[in-house]
Amino acid sequence: MPQGDKSAYTDKQKRQAEHIEDSYEKRGVNKDEAEKRAWATVNKHDGGGKKSGSGRANHKKD
């Protein structure tokens, strides 16, 4: 997947990034920086890419 390709993200993650980007722009951050910050925030919260559904259990050993 080339850098900048957003096809690996869910629709929900894309909507979240757009909402966050709009919020940054309202606060005076330029468009490019707002987009970078928005995707960084989505990645921070979700770990990036599609990761929903079964098989995502966190199996930690004690």
Secondary structure, 3 states (H helix, E strand, C coil): CCCCCCCCCCHHHHHHHHHHHHHHHHCCCCHHHHHHHHHHHHHHHHCCCCCCCCCCCCCCCC
